[in-house]
Amino acid sequence: MHMNITLPVENQDVLTALRSFLKQLMDAGVVNALFVPLENGGSVVPALVTDSSILERANPLLPVMPINSARAVSALTGKQVPAKLGVVLRSCEIRALVELVKLQQAALEGVMLIGLDCPGTCELDEFLVSETWHGENRAVSFANYLSAAQSGSEPQLSPPLRTACRMCIHPAPENVDIHIRLFGADTTVVLPLTVKDEIAEKLQWTESAQGEAWSMESSRKSLTSLTTGRQEFREKELAAIRGRMNADGGMIGLFTDCIRCHNCSTACPICYCKTCLFKTTAFDHDPDYYFNAARRKGAARMLGDTLLFQLTRLNHMSASCISCGMCTSACPANIPVGSIFSAVGEQVQAAFEYVPGREVTESLPLITFRQNEWTEVGEEK
């Protein structure tokens, strides 16, 4: 069971209230360590913190995500967790972590999931040079960002939100131990939390009465407003990508500019293979191979095998893709990799009636066999 708590915010400084709460978790021994973004030169860096005084630099509210931190939590947990660990994550990070648990690449035993309502994030490189998020303008931008979360509107930021965030229809975390609520909340007054009963008991908390600054109903209304607009944007974006898939050039045309740098697979939280075939010498050919290919066709692309690389990733990833868009952010050729994978993934997931990252007890479609599953998706008997 869970209870709702509203922490008071002094001087309209919600970040200080959040830092104080995280510090309280460590000082009370609820967790021994916290994985949380720390401020670093105007941005944030994901970090494992064991000294609660360092939480004065914690800032999970800043609208930037250097990595999908499910990758880091996978490294911290493995098959077991060596300490009571709390992890502060956005919804897409939690959903990716759930998929990694199913793939036996992470563990949740001994891990406290602290989920954060996420209005969205900006591209890191654009954020770092944006004047609106540095110096005197930062407080105003931060206030506007949180105000949009309260009303359920799309944050109007400079730089703008990443495309993946504008398409995100799961901005609120689910199935977490602690839910940090921003949607529908006047965070100049209160910081609402939904906390498991046993955690509240350790902190000697009792349920707070809902007031004008936040209520569960205001949270639902804001979340519905935001996701309705994002669903419309998502449908338009994915329809445009599918149109390009079906146009002349097809998938080859979409990945024409791919240089097979592997940035997308490195940034992807679900790509976990310790040895990737495409990072071995398997696709290093003798010079004769290229000349013979060129003679057959009149010309041979250099480097080759880029489409095979992307199609192999799609084959591995489509059921578990949680549309975090980190692949797009990492692409030096500005290919909309995330939108492509979302478009294909959405169709695969619909065929199997599967929502990646929703619940850890739901089995992965591609490792679960049902005798009639192929006829269900249109295969003839």
N, C-alpha and C positions, 0 to 999 in steps of 0.2 A: 504494500500500500504506500501511497505518497501523500504528502501534505504540502499545501501552498504557504510560502513564507514571503513576506515583503520586507526587505531590508531598507532602512531609511537612507536617503542620499542627502548628504550635507553640501551646501554651497553649489548645488547643481552638478556635482562631480561624481558621476556614476562610476568612473574608472577607479577612483579611490575606494568606493564601496565594494567594488568587485575584487580589488586587490586585497582588501581587508578580509573579505570572505574566504578567499583562497588561502591566505595566511592562517586564518582560523582553522581551516581543515588540517593543515600541517601541524600547527601548534597543539591542537587537541588530539593528535595521533590518529585521526581518521584515515589519513594517508601518510606514508613515509616520504613519498616523492611525488612531484607533479610534473607532468609534461605539458608545457604551456608556451606560447610565443612570448619572447622577451624583446623589449624595445632595444634597437641597435642602430644608432646613427640615422634616425628618422624613419626607419622601417622596423621590421621585427624578424627575429630568428627563432625557429623552433628549438626548445631547449628542455633538458631534464634537470629539474631543480630539486636539490635536497636541503638547501639552506633557505628557510622561509623569509629571511631578510631580503633575499634577492627578488622576491615577488613584488617589491616596490617598482620593478621594471616590467612586470607582466602586463601585456596588453593584447588580449585576444579579441578586442573590439575593433582594432584598426582594420580597415577594409582592404587587406592585402594578404595573400596566401602564397608564400614562397614555394611550398611543396604541398601536396596532399599528404597530410601527416600520418595517414594510415601506414605509409611505408616506414616511418620512424617508429611507430608503436609496434609494428611487426618485428623490428630489430630489437626493441626493448623487452618483448615478451617471449618470442620463440615458442617453445613447447610449454614453458612455465615462467612465472613472474617471480623474480628474486626478492621483491619487496611489495608492500601495499602501495600500489601505484594509482594515482588519479590522472586522467588524461582529458584535457580541455580541447574539444574538437568541434568543428562545424559539421552540419548534417552530412554533406557529401563525404567528409572524412570518416564519419562513423559508418556510413553505408559501405564504403570501401573496406573498412576494417572488418565488418561483418562478413564480407565476401572472402577476405583473406583467412578468417577463422575457418570458414567452410573448406577452404583450400589447404587447411592445416599449415598455414604460414604465420599464424598469430594465435594467441590465447587470450581469453577474457577472464579466466579464473584469477582472482586477486586484483582485477582491474576495475576501478571505479570510472564509469563513463560519465563525463560532465559535458553535456551537449549545450551548444550555444545557438540561439536564434540567429540566422544569418541573412541580413538584407542584401548581401552580395559583396564581391571583391573586385578590385581593379587589377589591371596588368601591372606586375611588379616594376618593370622598367619605366613605364609611364608614371607610376606613382612616385618613384624616386626623384623624378625631375619636375614634378608638378608643384607649382608655387602655392596652390590652394591647400596643400597638405603639409606645408612647412612654414615655420615662422609664425607671424601674427594671424595668418589666415586659418591655421589648423583648427583652432577652437570652434570657429564658425562652421567649417566643413564638417567637423565631428558632430556638432549640434544638429546640422541639417540631415546628416546621415541617420542619426538616431530618431529624429523627428519623423523621417519617412517611414521608419520601422513602426513607430507608434500609429501612424495613420494607415499603414498598409499600402503605401504608394511606392513607386519605383524611385530609389534615390537618384537625384539629379546631381551627378558628380562630375568633376573635372580632375582627372580623366574619367571617362565613363566606365560603367561596370563591364566586366568581361562578358562576351556573348554567352558563355556557358552559364553565368549567373543570371542573365536576363531570361534564359530558357529554363531555369531551375524551378521545378514545381514541388520540391521537397525541401524548403528552406528551414523548416523546423525539425529538430531532432526527435526521434522516437525511441522508445525502449531504453531510456537512459536512467542512471541513478540520480543524477541532478540535472535539471533543465533550467538553464539561465534564460529567462524570458525577456525579450525585447519587444516583440510584436504586441501592439496595443497598450504598451506601458509608457507612462510619462516618466522617463528615466531621469528627469531633473528632480524628481521627488522620491521615487522608490526604485529598487531593483528587485523584481519578483523572481522567486525561485520555486520550482517544484522539486521536492526532496523526498527520498525514500524515508519511511518512518524510522528505521534503525539509525540512519545518519542524523536525522533531526534529534533523536533521543540522545545520541552521543554529544551533540552540540547543545543539549538542553533547550531546544526550541519547541515552541508550541505554534499551532497553525494561526496565521494572521487573518484577520477579517479583511475581506475585499473592500476596497474603497474606490474613490473617483479616479485615483491615479492609475489603477490597474484592476481588471477583473478577467476571469476566464472568458467571459462573453466578448469583451473588447479584444482579447487575444485572438479568439476564433474569427471575429469579423475582420481584423487586420490581415490575418493569414489568408483568409478567403479572398479578400480584395487583391492582395499581392499575387497569389497563385493564379487567379483568374486571368489577370493581365499577362502573366508569364506563360500561361498555357496557350494563349492566342499567339504570342510572339514565337513560342516553340513550334507550333504547328506551321507557321509561315516559314520559319527558318528551315525546318526539316523538309517541307514540301519543295522549297527551292533547291535543296541539296539532292533530293530524289529526282527532281527534274533534270539536274545536271548529270546524274547517274544514267538516266535514260536517254540523254541527248547523244549526238555524235561524239565519239571519244569515250563516253561512259566513264568507268572507273579509271581507265588509263589517263583520260583527260584530267580527272580530278587530282591525280597524283603526278602529273607531268613534271612539276617542279621539285619533287621529292629527291633529295640528295643522299638518302639512306644514311643519315647521320646517327640514327637511333635515338635522337633526343626524345621522341614521343614515347618510345617504350621505356626509356629511363625515367621519364617523369610520371608515367602511368602507375598508379598505386596497385593495380591488379596484375600487371606483368611481373611475375616473380621468378621465372626460370633462372636458376643459378648459372646455367650455361645456355646462351641463346645461339641457335644454329646460325643466325645471321651475323653473329659476332665472332664466328670461327672462320677458318680458311675454306669452308665448304663452297663459298661463292667467289673465291679467288681463282680466276681462270688463266691458263696460258695465253700468250699473245695470239697464237693460232686460232683460238676459240673466237676471239673478237673479229679477226680478219675473215674467217670462214662465215661467221654470221653476217658480216657486212657484204660479202660477195653474194650470199643467198638473197638478201633483201635490198641490196644497193646501198644500205646504210644501217649501222647498228648504234643504238643509243649507248652512251657512256655516262655514268655507270649504269649497268643493267640490273635486273632483278628487283627494282624498287617496288613494282606492283606486287610481285610475289611476297615480298616482305610485308607489305600492308595487308594483303589478303590473308596471310598466315596469322597476323595479329588479329584481324577481324574474326577469324575462325576460332581463335583461342579466347577472345575477349567479349564477343557480342552478348552473351547471356549475362555476364557480370558487369558490363559497363554501366557506371553510375553517373555518367555525363558530367564529371567534374571539370572537363575541358583543359586539364593541365597539359595534355598533349598539344593542343593548339597553342597554348602559351609558350611551349618549349620549341615550337617549330620555327627555324630560321627562314623558311621559305614562305611563311604566312599561309600555309595550307590549312583550311578549316577542318583539321583532322577530327576534332571533338564532335563537330556537327555531323560529319560523315559516319563516325562510329555510333553516335546517338541515333541517327536515322536507321542504320542497319540493326543496331541493338534493340531499338524499340520494337521492330517487327519480329525479331527472334524472341524477345521476352513476351510479347503478346501471344505468339504461337504456343508458348509453353505456360502461359498464364503465370508468369514469374516476375516478381518485382525485386531486383537485386538490392541487397542490403536492408530489406525490410525486417526480417526476423532470422536470427541465427539458427533456429530449428528447421527452417525451410531448406530442403535439400537442393543442391545445384541440378538443373535440368540435364546437363550433359554428362553427369555421372549417375543418373537415375534412369533405369530402363523400365518402361511399361510396354506391354505387348502390343497395345493398340495405339501407341503415341504417334506413329507415322501416319496412320489413317486419319487421326484427329487433325493433322495439319495439311491434309490434302493428298497424301500418298495413296495410290491405288493399291488394293489388296493383291 
